[in-house]
Amino acid sequence: MRDFQKQTETAVWKERRRLDIRTAREKVSPAAIDTFVQHLIASQASVVGLMRDRTLVDNLQECRPLAFRFGLNGRVEKLELLLLAKHSAWRTMGMAHVHLPELAKGGHRAKAAPARRPVADPRPFLPSIGKPLVLVLRDGTVLHLPLLAVGPFDLLLGWPGNEVLVHLHAITFWEAA
């Protein structure tokens, strides 16, 4: 009886969390993120896509709800990507990121269910727009950049012209700097 009650409580908690995340995402506008991604596609600039186990340098061809399509690398699911930036912007940000070796060894896969991810709700980031943040990503990358915009699934960090798109599922820890 006790196990059934605990399972029921867990199921109710997961469903509440799932609905809360959905509501939170609906309240945040995707306009700034969409504009950035469309700019990357239109400019055909070389972009860096940081993944858990590798880094790809390619040009972005198309954005779908669950994946990006690149020129040479084809379709890459958004859950596989940690961040996306212009190649020129990534090179100039050498001092803005470091690696934590203990996380860099294996990295963590993104949970398929948003309710099970460390960061899924974009609302806590809204008061930090314009302020510097410290983000720790799943692969051990630590970014120390100002927050430019918040989208339902992503953050836009950096400086105008040198932006970095970080997916919420890639973040394991964050704090205002």
C-alpha positions as CSV (number, residue, x, y, z in Angstrom):
1,M,0.0,0.0,0.0
2,R,2.8,2.4,0.9
3,D,4.6,1.8,-2.4
4,F,1.4,2.5,-4.4
5,Q,0.9,5.8,-2.4
6,K,4.5,6.8,-3.1
7,Q,4.2,6.0,-6.8
8,T,1.0,8.0,-7.0
9,E,2.6,11.0,-5.3
10,T,5.6,10.8,-7.7
11,A,3.3,10.6,-10.7
12,V,1.3,13.6,-9.5
13,W,4.5,15.6,-8.9
14,K,5.9,14.8,-12.3
15,E,2.6,15.8,-14.0
16,R,2.5,19.1,-12.1
17,R,6.1,19.8,-13.0
18,R,5.5,19.0,-16.7
19,L,2.5,21.3,-16.8
20,D,4.4,24.1,-15.0
21,I,7.2,23.9,-17.5
22,R,4.8,24.0,-20.4
23,T,3.1,27.1,-18.9
24,A,6.4,28.8,-18.3
25,R,7.6,28.2,-21.9
26,E,4.3,29.6,-23.3
27,K,4.9,32.8,-21.3
28,V,8.3,33.5,-22.8
29,S,8.6,34.9,-26.3
30,P,10.8,33.1,-28.8
31,A,11.3,36.2,-31.0
32,A,14.9,37.1,-30.1
33,I,16.1,33.5,-30.4
34,D,14.2,33.0,-33.7
35,T,15.8,36.2,-35.1
36,F,19.3,35.0,-34.2
37,V,18.8,31.6,-35.7
38,Q,17.3,33.0,-38.9
39,H,20.3,35.4,-39.1
40,L,22.7,32.5,-38.9
41,I,20.8,30.7,-41.7
42,A,20.5,33.8,-43.9
43,S,24.1,34.8,-43.6
44,Q,25.4,31.3,-44.3
45,A,28.2,32.1,-41.8
46,S,30.3,29.4,-40.4
47,V,28.9,28.3,-37.0
48,V,30.3,26.2,-34.1
49,G,28.0,23.6,-32.7
50,L,29.3,22.3,-29.4
51,M,28.1,18.8,-28.6
52,R,28.8,16.5,-25.7
53,D,31.5,14.5,-27.4
54,R,32.6,16.7,-30.3
55,T,32.5,20.1,-31.9
56,L,31.2,20.7,-35.4
57,V,32.0,23.6,-37.6
58,D,29.5,24.0,-40.4
59,N,26.9,26.3,-41.9
60,L,23.3,26.2,-40.6
61,Q,20.8,25.4,-43.3
62,E,17.5,25.0,-41.6
63,C,15.8,25.0,-38.1
64,R,13.1,22.5,-37.3
65,P,11.2,22.1,-34.0
66,L,13.5,19.2,-32.9
67,A,16.6,19.5,-35.0
68,F,18.9,21.7,-37.0
69,R,20.1,20.8,-40.5
70,F,23.7,21.7,-41.3
71,G,25.4,21.8,-44.7
72,L,28.0,19.0,-44.2
73,N,26.8,17.3,-41.0
74,G,23.2,16.9,-42.0
75,R,20.5,16.7,-39.3
76,V,21.5,17.1,-35.7
77,E,18.9,16.9,-32.9
78,K,18.7,19.9,-30.6
79,L,19.1,17.6,-27.6
80,E,22.6,16.7,-28.8
81,L,23.7,20.3,-29.1
82,L,24.9,22.3,-26.1
83,L,25.4,25.6,-27.8
84,L,25.6,27.3,-31.1
85,A,27.6,30.4,-32.1
86,K,29.2,32.0,-35.1
87,H,32.7,30.7,-35.6
88,S,34.1,34.2,-35.4
89,A,32.3,34.8,-32.2
90,W,33.4,31.6,-30.6
91,R,37.1,32.3,-31.4
92,T,36.9,35.8,-29.8
93,M,35.4,34.3,-26.6
94,G,38.4,32.2,-25.7
95,M,38.6,33.7,-22.2
96,A,34.9,33.6,-21.5
97,H,34.8,29.8,-21.1
98,V,36.7,27.1,-19.3
99,H,36.3,23.3,-18.8
100,L,35.7,21.4,-15.6
101,P,37.6,18.1,-16.2
102,E,35.4,16.0,-13.9
103,L,32.4,16.8,-16.2
104,A,34.3,16.8,-19.4
105,K,35.2,13.1,-19.1
106,G,31.8,11.6,-19.8
107,G,29.4,14.5,-20.0
108,H,25.7,13.8,-19.3
109,R,23.0,13.0,-21.8
110,A,20.0,15.3,-21.9
111,K,16.9,13.8,-20.2
112,A,14.1,13.3,-22.8
113,A,11.5,14.5,-20.3
114,P,11.9,18.2,-19.5
115,A,10.6,17.7,-15.9
116,R,13.7,15.6,-15.2
117,R,16.3,18.1,-16.4
118,P,18.1,20.4,-14.0
119,V,17.1,23.5,-15.9
120,A,13.9,23.5,-18.0
121,D,12.0,26.6,-16.9
122,P,13.1,29.8,-18.6
123,R,11.4,32.2,-16.2
124,P,14.2,32.4,-13.5
125,F,16.5,33.9,-16.2
126,L,14.2,36.8,-17.1
127,P,15.3,39.1,-14.2
128,S,19.0,38.5,-15.3
129,I,18.7,40.0,-18.8
130,G,21.6,42.4,-19.3
131,K,23.5,40.9,-16.4
132,P,26.5,38.4,-16.5
133,L,25.7,34.8,-15.7
134,V,27.9,31.8,-15.0
135,L,26.6,28.6,-16.7
136,V,27.9,25.1,-16.3
137,L,27.1,22.9,-19.2
138,R,26.7,19.1,-19.3
139,D,30.1,18.6,-20.9
140,G,32.0,20.6,-18.3
141,T,32.1,23.9,-20.2
142,V,31.7,26.9,-17.9
143,L,30.5,30.1,-19.6
144,H,30.8,33.6,-18.0
145,L,28.8,35.9,-20.3
146,P,26.1,38.5,-20.1
147,L,22.5,37.4,-20.9
148,L,21.0,39.1,-23.9
149,A,17.7,37.3,-24.3
150,V,15.6,34.4,-23.0
151,G,13.5,32.1,-25.2
152,P,11.2,29.2,-24.3
153,F,14.0,26.6,-24.8
154,D,17.2,28.7,-25.1
155,L,19.3,31.5,-23.8
156,L,21.2,34.1,-25.9
157,L,24.4,35.1,-24.3
158,G,27.4,37.3,-25.2
159,W,27.5,40.7,-26.8
160,P,25.8,42.0,-29.9
161,G,27.5,40.6,-32.9
162,N,29.2,37.9,-30.7
163,E,26.2,35.9,-29.5
164,V,26.1,32.3,-28.2
165,L,22.9,30.3,-28.2
166,V,22.7,27.9,-25.2
167,H,19.9,25.4,-24.9
168,L,18.3,25.1,-21.4
169,H,18.7,21.3,-21.5
170,A,22.5,21.8,-21.7
171,I,22.7,23.6,-18.4
172,T,23.5,21.7,-15.2
173,F,24.0,24.7,-13.0
174,W,23.8,28.5,-13.2
175,E,24.1,31.6,-11.1
176,A,24.2,35.3,-11.5
177,A,27.8,36.5,-11.6
